[in-house]
C-alpha cells in the first residue's frame, strides 16, 4: 500500500482529510442478537482491538458503554429504544432518511475535545443481503469499520476483508493501517494529510 492509498482511506468524498482513532478503552454492548451471535461480535472486537494495540474495558466511567451495536429488522424499531433519542439527536429524521435510502447499515461517531473517537453507534438492519452474510464475517467487517474513522468512500469499492481458503480474514494492508494508526506516538486525530506518510513509515515489512 502506498502513502497515497493510505491517504485515500481517510479522505472524505468532500475532499477533506480526517483521521481519528479511539481515545479511550472500547466498551462494546450489542443489542438484538442471541448469545451465540453476541459471542461472535465480542470476539471480533477483541481480535481487532488486540491487533491495534488499543484496549477494551468492562465499563466506561462516563458513558457506561461507548460502542453500541444494534441488530434489527426495521429502522422504525430504533424509535422504540428507550432514551436512544437522547444519545442521538434528530433520531426520527435520521430514521426517515435511512428508510428512504433503503439503507441496511449506518454508523455514528462522537468525539473527544481533541478529535479522538469517544463513542460509536452501529446500526444494522438485517435485510436479505446482511442476513446472508456469515455472522463472523459481518461482525469483523463492522468492527474494522468502527476501530478508525475511515473515509465515507474507503470501502465503497473493495471490502476491508479478504477470503483465504475457507476463512474470511482482515486484509493484511488494512490490518497494517490499523496497527500503525494506534502507535502511541501519533496523535489521536488530525486533519493533516501528511499523517498518511507517518502511517506508511510504520508499516512492517512482509515476513
C-alpha positions in Angstrom: 0.0 0.0 0.0 1.3 3.4 -1.0 1.1 6.6 1.1 -1.4 7.9 -1.5 -3.6 4.8 -1.0 -3.4 5.3 2.8 -4.4 9.0 2.4 -7.4 8.0 0.3 -8.7 5.8 3.1 -9.2 8.9 5.3 -10.1 11.5 2.6 -13.8 12.1 2.5 -15.8 12.5 -0.7 -15.8 16.2 0.0 -12.0 16.2 -0.3 -11.3 16.7 3.4 -8.7 14.5 5.1 -9.9 13.4 8.6 -8.2 10.8 10.7 -9.4 9.7 14.2 -8.8 6.7 16.4 -10.3 5.8 19.8 -9.0 7.9 22.6 -10.4 5.7 25.5 -10.8 2.0 26.0 -13.6 0.5 23.9 -16.6 -0.9 25.9 -19.0 -2.5 23.4 -22.6 -3.6 24.0 -24.7 -5.5 21.5 -28.5 -5.4 21.2 -30.8 -7.6 19.2 -28.9 -10.9 18.9 -28.8 -14.3 20.6 -26.0 -15.2 22.9 -24.2 -17.2 20.2 -24.0 -14.2 17.9 -23.2 -11.9 20.9 -20.0 -14.0 21.5 -19.1 -13.7 17.8 -19.4 -9.9 17.9 -17.5 -9.6 21.2 -14.8 -11.9 19.7 -14.4 -9.6 16.7 -13.9 -6.6 18.9 -11.3 -8.5 21.0 -9.4 -9.6 17.9 -9.3 -6.1 16.2 -8.5 -4.3 19.4 -5.7 -6.7 20.1 -4.3 -6.1 16.6 -4.4 -2.4 17.1 -2.7 -2.5 20.5 -5.6 -0.5 21.9 -7.6 -1.6 25.0 -11.1 -2.7 25.9 -12.7 -2.3 29.3 -15.7 -3.6 31.3 -17.2 -0.2 31.6 -16.7 3.4 30.6 -16.8 5.7 33.7 -18.6 8.4 31.9 -20.8 6.6 29.3 -21.1 3.0 30.7 -20.8 1.5 27.2 -19.3 3.6 24.5 -19.7 1.4 21.4 -23.3 0.3 20.8 -24.2 -2.2 18.1 -27.8 -2.6 17.2 -29.2 -5.5 15.1 -32.9 -5.1 13.9 -35.3 -5.8 11.1 -36.9 -2.4 10.6 -35.5 1.2 11.0 -38.6 2.1 13.0 -37.5 -0.2 15.8 -34.9 2.4 16.7 -37.6 4.9 17.6 -38.8 2.4 20.3 -35.4 2.1 22.0 -35.6 3.9 25.4 -33.5 7.1 25.6 -31.8 6.5 22.2 -33.2 9.8 21.1 -31.2 11.4 23.9 -28.0 9.9 22.7 -28.7 10.6 19.1 -30.4 14.0 18.5 -32.7 14.1 15.5 -33.1 10.4 15.6 -36.6 10.4 13.9 -35.4 12.4 10.8 -32.4 10.2 10.6 -34.5 7.1 10.6 -36.7 8.7 7.9 -33.6 9.3 5.6 -32.3 5.8 6.1 -35.7 4.3 5.3 -35.9 6.4 2.2 -32.4 5.3 1.1 -33.3 1.7 1.8 -30.0 1.6 3.8 -29.1 -1.6 5.7 -26.3 -0.1 7.9 -25.2 3.2 9.4 -22.5 4.3 11.8 -22.4 7.4 14.0 -19.3 8.6 15.9 -18.9 11.0 18.8 -15.6 12.7 19.5 -13.4 13.9 22.4 -12.3 17.5 22.6 -9.1 16.6 20.8 -11.0 14.9 18.0 -10.3 11.3 19.0 -13.2 8.9 18.9 -15.3 9.0 22.1 -18.2 6.7 21.2 -19.7 4.9 18.3 -23.2 3.7 17.3 -23.5 0.9 14.7 -27.0 0.2 13.2 -27.5 -3.0 11.2 -30.9 -3.6 9.5 -30.9 -7.3 8.8 -32.3 -7.3 5.3 -31.8 -10.2 3.0 -28.3 -9.0 2.0 -26.9 -8.8 5.5 -28.8 -11.9 6.7 -26.9 -13.9 4.0 -23.5 -12.8 5.4 -22.0 -15.2 8.0 -22.1 -13.8 11.5 -18.3 -13.8 11.9 -17.8 -12.0 8.6 -20.4 -9.4 9.3 -19.0 -8.8 12.9 -15.4 -8.5 11.7 -16.4 -6.1 8.9 -18.3 -3.8 11.3 -15.7 -3.7 14.0 -13.0 -2.9 11.4 -15.1 0.0 10.2 -15.5 1.2 13.7 -11.9 1.0 15.0 -11.0 4.1 13.0 -12.8 7.0 11.4 -12.4 5.8 7.8 -13.4 7.9 4.8 -17.0 7.6 3.7 -15.6 6.1 0.5 -12.9 3.9 1.9 -14.6 0.6 1.4 -17.1 1.6 -1.3 -15.4 -0.5 -4.0 -13.4 -3.0 -2.0 -14.2 -4.7 1.3 -11.7 -4.5 4.2 -11.9 -8.3 4.3 -10.5 -11.0 2.1 -11.1 -14.7 1.6 -8.2 -17.0 2.5 -9.1 -20.6 1.7 -12.4 -21.2 3.5 -11.8 -18.4 6.0 -12.6 -14.7 5.8 -9.8 -12.6 7.2 -8.9 -8.9 7.5 -6.9 -7.7 4.5 -3.2 -7.6 5.5 -2.9 -4.0 4.2 -5.9 -2.8 6.2 -4.5 -4.6 9.3 -1.2 -2.7 8.9 -3.1 0.6 8.7 -5.0 -0.2 11.9 -1.8 -1.3 13.7 0.1 1.7 12.6 -2.7 4.1 13.5 -2.5 3.2 17.2 1.2 3.9 17.6 1.0 5.9 20.9 3.5 8.5 19.4 0.9 9.5 16.8 -2.0 11.9 17.5 -5.4 10.6 18.2 -6.9 12.8 15.4 -5.6 15.0 12.7 -6.8 16.8 9.5 -3.2 16.9 8.1 -3.0 14.7 5.1 0.8 14.2 5.7 -0.4 11.8 8.5 -0.6 9.2 5.8 3.2 9.4 5.4 3.6 8.8 9.1 1.4 5.7 9.0 3.2 4.4 5.9 6.6 4.8 7.8 5.3 2.4 10.5 4.3 -0.4 8.1 6.2 -3.6 8.9 8.0 -5.2 6.0 6.5 -8.5 4.9 7.9 -11.6 6.7 
